[in-house]
């Protein structure tokens, strides 16, 4: 190869290397500075329950069932004088199983009630009546909506005593206020890596918690050594507005184990088992 050609190849190589590092710099800068860029570039996770919440919000469910489905809306003429909410197992009072819950969403009431003259007469006294969403929601949207109702209402709880105690502790310490109903995630967190607080269901949890030791450290210290050592991860943890609290010695070793058992139960999708008269 002639000397001039070698010089040209070297200059081309140097140009390409500079161009690579320039693009890499702006790529990292976009992720760091612009939340919208992170949402496009990164795999922003969603869950069935989180999608169900969005569906309930845009479908007007909270207009009658109260903020986040927590109830409290008056309904003169009805038996309880109030539209039922989703929390505290209340859906079990009006839906015997998941199929009836689906019929409430699609048709306003289960078939057994719609065919009952006494029930139809009773609903004529109500000021607010459940609308039918058949034709307005797809099967996938109904599935997601049911997932949200299940997460919000505690229709299924762990059979293991330790995991059930962990659920009670999660309620007591307000874990669901940040991590979403039953840890479904998606609660906004400005300044964080993906813009929301990770839940306990999907891949976000898997990336942040690789083993029980890391889960224990998250609960006790509000952070883990692996992310403390990573400069970019450390930067986002420092700039997020909502921090994971460090529970330290506020939890006994038994309580810590109970919380971990409950989170493992959620991860195992035990909450998806049938409820009501369809339960085994």
PALUMLO-629970 format. One record per residue (C-alpha): residue number from 1; chain; x, y, z. Coordinates in steps of 0.1 Angstrom, whole numbers, padded with zeros to 4 digits. Layout:
residues N
+-------+------+-------+-------+-------+
: lumvo : vogu :     u :     v :     w :
+-------+------+-------+-------+-------+
:   NUM :    A :     X :     Y :     Z :
...
+-------+------+-------+-------+-------+
END
This chain:
residues 280
+-------+------+-------+-------+-------+
: lumvo : vogu :     u :     v :     w :
+-------+------+-------+-------+-------+
:     1 :    A :  0000 :  0000 :  0000 :
:     2 :    A :  0013 :  0035 : -0009 :
:     3 :    A :  0022 :  0059 :  0020 :
:     4 :    A : -0006 :  0083 :  0009 :
:     5 :    A : -0031 :  0055 :  0010 :
:     6 :    A : -0021 :  0044 :  0045 :
:     7 :    A : -0024 :  0080 :  0057 :
:     8 :    A : -0059 :  0082 :  0042 :
:     9 :    A : -0070 :  0049 :  0058 :
:    10 :    A : -0057 :  0061 :  0092 :
:    11 :    A : -0075 :  0094 :  0089 :
:    12 :    A : -0108 :  0076 :  0079 :
:    13 :    A : -0104 :  0053 :  0109 :
:    14 :    A : -0098 :  0083 :  0133 :
:    15 :    A : -0129 :  0100 :  0118 :
:    16 :    A : -0151 :  0069 :  0123 :
:    17 :    A : -0138 :  0065 :  0159 :
:    18 :    A : -0146 :  0102 :  0167 :
:    19 :    A : -0180 :  0099 :  0151 :
:    20 :    A : -0188 :  0068 :  0172 :
:    21 :    A : -0179 :  0085 :  0204 :
:    22 :    A : -0197 :  0116 :  0195 :
:    23 :    A : -0229 :  0096 :  0188 :
:    24 :    A : -0224 :  0076 :  0220 :
:    25 :    A : -0220 :  0108 :  0240 :
:    26 :    A : -0253 :  0123 :  0226 :
:    27 :    A : -0271 :  0090 :  0231 :
:    28 :    A : -0261 :  0089 :  0268 :
:    29 :    A : -0269 :  0126 :  0271 :
:    30 :    A : -0304 :  0121 :  0256 :
:    31 :    A : -0311 :  0093 :  0281 :
:    32 :    A : -0298 :  0114 :  0310 :
:    33 :    A : -0314 :  0147 :  0303 :
:    34 :    A : -0346 :  0140 :  0284 :
:    35 :    A : -0373 :  0118 :  0300 :
:    36 :    A : -0392 :  0115 :  0267 :
:    37 :    A : -0360 :  0102 :  0250 :
:    38 :    A : -0357 :  0076 :  0278 :
:    39 :    A : -0393 :  0065 :  0272 :
:    40 :    A : -0385 :  0059 :  0235 :
:    41 :    A : -0351 :  0043 :  0239 :
:    42 :    A : -0357 :  0022 :  0270 :
:    43 :    A : -0382 : -0006 :  0275 :
:    44 :    A : -0407 :  0012 :  0297 :
:    45 :    A : -0425 : -0016 :  0314 :
:    46 :    A : -0463 : -0019 :  0319 :
:    47 :    A : -0484 : -0045 :  0336 :
:    48 :    A : -0519 : -0058 :  0331 :
:    49 :    A : -0530 : -0040 :  0363 :
:    50 :    A : -0514 : -0007 :  0353 :
:    51 :    A : -0530 : -0009 :  0319 :
:    52 :    A : -0563 : -0017 :  0337 :
:    53 :    A : -0559 :  0015 :  0357 :
:    54 :    A : -0555 :  0036 :  0326 :
:    55 :    A : -0585 :  0019 :  0310 :
:    56 :    A : -0606 :  0025 :  0341 :
:    57 :    A : -0595 :  0062 :  0341 :
:    58 :    A : -0604 :  0069 :  0305 :
:    59 :    A : -0636 :  0048 :  0306 :
:    60 :    A : -0650 :  0068 :  0335 :
:    61 :    A : -0650 :  0040 :  0361 :
:    62 :    A : -0637 :  0063 :  0388 :
:    63 :    A : -0665 :  0087 :  0382 :
:    64 :    A : -0688 :  0064 :  0400 :
:    65 :    A : -0665 :  0040 :  0419 :
:    66 :    A : -0644 :  0068 :  0434 :
:    67 :    A : -0608 :  0078 :  0430 :
:    68 :    A : -0587 :  0048 :  0420 :
:    69 :    A : -0619 :  0027 :  0426 :
:    70 :    A : -0618 :  0033 :  0464 :
:    71 :    A : -0656 :  0040 :  0466 :
:    72 :    A : -0673 :  0068 :  0484 :
:    73 :    A : -0697 :  0081 :  0457 :
:    74 :    A : -0733 :  0084 :  0469 :
:    75 :    A : -0760 :  0064 :  0451 :
:    76 :    A : -0795 :  0074 :  0465 :
:    77 :    A : -0820 :  0046 :  0463 :
:    78 :    A : -0795 :  0017 :  0464 :
:    79 :    A : -0793 : -0007 :  0493 :
:    80 :    A : -0760 :  0008 :  0506 :
:    81 :    A : -0767 :  0044 :  0494 :
:    82 :    A : -0733 :  0042 :  0478 :
:    83 :    A : -0716 :  0029 :  0447 :
:    84 :    A : -0693 :  0000 :  0457 :
:    85 :    A : -0656 :  0004 :  0454 :
:    86 :    A : -0630 : -0021 :  0444 :
:    87 :    A : -0610 : -0023 :  0476 :
:    88 :    A : -0611 : -0046 :  0506 :
:    89 :    A : -0626 : -0075 :  0489 :
:    90 :    A : -0659 : -0056 :  0481 :
:    91 :    A : -0663 : -0071 :  0446 :
:    92 :    A : -0669 : -0105 :  0463 :
:    93 :    A : -0701 : -0090 :  0476 :
:    94 :    A : -0716 : -0085 :  0442 :
:    95 :    A : -0696 : -0109 :  0419 :
:    96 :    A : -0694 : -0146 :  0428 :
:    97 :    A : -0664 : -0152 :  0405 :
:    98 :    A : -0644 : -0137 :  0378 :
:    99 :    A : -0669 : -0146 :  0351 :
:   100 :    A : -0695 : -0125 :  0369 :
:   101 :    A : -0671 : -0097 :  0372 :
:   102 :    A : -0666 : -0098 :  0335 :
:   103 :    A : -0703 : -0097 :  0329 :
:   104 :    A : -0707 : -0067 :  0352 :
:   105 :    A : -0682 : -0049 :  0329 :
:   106 :    A : -0696 : -0060 :  0296 :
:   107 :    A : -0734 : -0061 :  0304 :
:   108 :    A : -0739 : -0040 :  0336 :
:   109 :    A : -0747 : -0071 :  0357 :
:   110 :    A : -0743 : -0109 :  0355 :
:   111 :    A : -0769 : -0129 :  0335 :
:   112 :    A : -0784 : -0144 :  0367 :
:   113 :    A : -0793 : -0109 :  0379 :
:   114 :    A : -0804 : -0095 :  0346 :
:   115 :    A : -0829 : -0123 :  0343 :
:   116 :    A : -0843 : -0116 :  0378 :
:   117 :    A : -0874 : -0094 :  0377 :
:   118 :    A : -0869 : -0084 :  0414 :
:   119 :    A : -0833 : -0072 :  0406 :
:   120 :    A : -0844 : -0052 :  0376 :
:   121 :    A : -0872 : -0035 :  0396 :
:   122 :    A : -0847 : -0027 :  0424 :
:   123 :    A : -0822 : -0010 :  0400 :
:   124 :    A : -0850 :  0013 :  0388 :
:   125 :    A : -0848 :  0030 :  0423 :
:   126 :    A : -0811 :  0037 :  0419 :
:   127 :    A : -0798 :  0070 :  0408 :
:   128 :    A : -0767 :  0055 :  0394 :
:   129 :    A : -0767 :  0022 :  0374 :
:   130 :    A : -0737 :  0003 :  0361 :
:   131 :    A : -0734 :  0009 :  0323 :
:   132 :    A : -0726 : -0019 :  0299 :
:   133 :    A : -0692 : -0017 :  0281 :
:   134 :    A : -0698 : -0044 :  0255 :
:   135 :    A : -0687 : -0031 :  0222 :
:   136 :    A : -0666 : -0004 :  0238 :
:   137 :    A : -0638 : -0025 :  0253 :
:   138 :    A : -0618 : -0053 :  0237 :
:   139 :    A : -0613 : -0087 :  0254 :
:   140 :    A : -0577 : -0076 :  0262 :
:   141 :    A : -0590 : -0044 :  0278 :
:   142 :    A : -0615 : -0063 :  0299 :
:   143 :    A : -0587 : -0087 :  0311 :
:   144 :    A : -0565 : -0057 :  0321 :
:   145 :    A : -0594 : -0040 :  0339 :
:   146 :    A : -0601 : -0072 :  0358 :
:   147 :    A : -0564 : -0074 :  0367 :
:   148 :    A : -0566 : -0039 :  0382 :
:   149 :    A : -0597 : -0048 :  0402 :
:   150 :    A : -0581 : -0079 :  0415 :
:   151 :    A : -0549 : -0060 :  0424 :
:   152 :    A : -0569 : -0032 :  0441 :
:   153 :    A : -0594 : -0055 :  0460 :
:   154 :    A : -0573 : -0083 :  0475 :
:   155 :    A : -0596 : -0109 :  0460 :
:   156 :    A : -0569 : -0135 :  0464 :
:   157 :    A : -0544 : -0135 :  0493 :
:   158 :    A : -0515 : -0159 :  0500 :
:   159 :    A : -0524 : -0191 :  0517 :
:   160 :    A : -0489 : -0192 :  0533 :
:   161 :    A : -0492 : -0175 :  0568 :
:   162 :    A : -0458 : -0158 :  0564 :
:   163 :    A : -0466 : -0143 :  0530 :
:   164 :    A : -0501 : -0132 :  0543 :
:   165 :    A : -0484 : -0115 :  0572 :
:   166 :    A : -0462 : -0098 :  0546 :
:   167 :    A : -0493 : -0085 :  0528 :
:   168 :    A : -0506 : -0070 :  0561 :
:   169 :    A : -0472 : -0053 :  0567 :
:   170 :    A : -0472 : -0039 :  0531 :
:   171 :    A : -0506 : -0023 :  0538 :
:   172 :    A : -0495 : -0010 :  0572 :
:   173 :    A : -0463 :  0006 :  0559 :
:   174 :    A : -0479 :  0020 :  0528 :
:   175 :    A : -0458 :  0000 :  0503 :
:   176 :    A : -0487 :  0001 :  0477 :
:   177 :    A : -0489 :  0039 :  0477 :
:   178 :    A : -0455 :  0039 :  0459 :
:   179 :    A : -0453 :  0005 :  0442 :
:   180 :    A : -0489 :  0005 :  0431 :
:   181 :    A : -0518 : -0018 :  0440 :
:   182 :    A : -0503 : -0052 :  0449 :
:   183 :    A : -0470 : -0039 :  0436 :
:   184 :    A : -0482 : -0034 :  0401 :
:   185 :    A : -0459 : -0004 :  0396 :
:   186 :    A : -0462 :  0026 :  0373 :
:   187 :    A : -0465 :  0054 :  0400 :
:   188 :    A : -0448 :  0085 :  0385 :
:   189 :    A : -0414 :  0094 :  0399 :
:   190 :    A : -0398 :  0125 :  0382 :
:   191 :    A : -0361 :  0123 :  0377 :
:   192 :    A : -0359 :  0086 :  0380 :
:   193 :    A : -0344 :  0064 :  0352 :
:   194 :    A : -0377 :  0054 :  0336 :
:   195 :    A : -0399 :  0081 :  0351 :
:   196 :    A : -0419 :  0058 :  0374 :
:   197 :    A : -0415 :  0037 :  0405 :
:   198 :    A : -0408 :  0001 :  0396 :
:   199 :    A : -0433 : -0026 :  0407 :
:   200 :    A : -0428 : -0061 :  0419 :
:   201 :    A : -0443 : -0079 :  0389 :
:   202 :    A : -0422 : -0078 :  0358 :
:   203 :    A : -0387 : -0072 :  0343 :
:   204 :    A : -0380 : -0040 :  0362 :
:   205 :    A : -0379 : -0059 :  0394 :
:   206 :    A : -0358 : -0086 :  0379 :
:   207 :    A : -0332 : -0060 :  0367 :
:   208 :    A : -0331 : -0043 :  0401 :
:   209 :    A : -0333 : -0073 :  0424 :
:   210 :    A : -0311 : -0102 :  0413 :
:   211 :    A : -0314 : -0123 :  0445 :
:   212 :    A : -0328 : -0123 :  0481 :
:   213 :    A : -0297 : -0105 :  0494 :
:   214 :    A : -0304 : -0075 :  0471 :
:   215 :    A : -0341 : -0076 :  0480 :
:   216 :    A : -0332 : -0075 :  0517 :
:   217 :    A : -0308 : -0046 :  0512 :
:   218 :    A : -0334 : -0026 :  0492 :
:   219 :    A : -0358 : -0029 :  0521 :
:   220 :    A : -0333 : -0022 :  0548 :
:   221 :    A : -0311 :  0005 :  0532 :
:   222 :    A : -0333 :  0019 :  0503 :
:   223 :    A : -0305 :  0011 :  0478 :
:   224 :    A : -0281 : -0017 :  0469 :
:   225 :    A : -0243 : -0019 :  0465 :
:   226 :    A : -0245 : -0029 :  0429 :
:   227 :    A : -0262 :  0004 :  0419 :
:   228 :    A : -0242 :  0025 :  0443 :
:   229 :    A : -0210 :  0015 :  0424 :
:   230 :    A : -0226 :  0023 :  0390 :
:   231 :    A : -0220 :  0060 :  0382 :
:   232 :    A : -0250 :  0064 :  0359 :
:   233 :    A : -0274 :  0044 :  0381 :
:   234 :    A : -0262 :  0063 :  0412 :
:   235 :    A : -0268 :  0096 :  0394 :
:   236 :    A : -0305 :  0087 :  0387 :
:   237 :    A : -0311 :  0074 :  0422 :
:   238 :    A : -0297 :  0107 :  0436 :
:   239 :    A : -0319 :  0129 :  0413 :
:   240 :    A : -0352 :  0110 :  0416 :
:   241 :    A : -0379 :  0128 :  0436 :
:   242 :    A : -0394 :  0098 :  0454 :
:   243 :    A : -0368 :  0077 :  0473 :
:   244 :    A : -0371 :  0042 :  0486 :
:   245 :    A : -0371 :  0045 :  0524 :
:   246 :    A : -0346 :  0026 :  0544 :
:   247 :    A : -0365 :  0006 :  0570 :
:   248 :    A : -0334 : -0006 :  0588 :
:   249 :    A : -0342 : -0017 :  0624 :
:   250 :    A : -0378 : -0005 :  0620 :
:   251 :    A : -0386 : -0040 :  0608 :
:   252 :    A : -0378 : -0071 :  0629 :
:   253 :    A : -0360 : -0100 :  0611 :
:   254 :    A : -0393 : -0119 :  0611 :
:   255 :    A : -0412 : -0089 :  0595 :
:   256 :    A : -0385 : -0085 :  0569 :
:   257 :    A : -0388 : -0122 :  0560 :
:   258 :    A : -0426 : -0119 :  0558 :
:   259 :    A : -0424 : -0089 :  0534 :
:   260 :    A : -0400 : -0108 :  0512 :
:   261 :    A : -0423 : -0139 :  0513 :
:   262 :    A : -0452 : -0118 :  0501 :
:   263 :    A : -0432 : -0102 :  0472 :
:   264 :    A : -0420 : -0137 :  0462 :
:   265 :    A : -0457 : -0148 :  0462 :
:   266 :    A : -0466 : -0120 :  0439 :
:   267 :    A : -0436 : -0128 :  0416 :
:   268 :    A : -0449 : -0164 :  0414 :
:   269 :    A : -0483 : -0150 :  0401 :
:   270 :    A : -0501 : -0168 :  0429 :
:   271 :    A : -0526 : -0139 :  0429 :
:   272 :    A : -0539 : -0151 :  0395 :
:   273 :    A : -0556 : -0181 :  0410 :
:   274 :    A : -0595 : -0182 :  0407 :
:   275 :    A : -0616 : -0165 :  0434 :
:   276 :    A : -0651 : -0170 :  0447 :
:   277 :    A : -0671 : -0201 :  0438 :
:   278 :    A : -0646 : -0208 :  0410 :
:   279 :    A : -0617 : -0212 :  0434 :
:   280 :    A : -0604 : -0248 :  0439 :
+-------+------+-------+-------+-------+
END
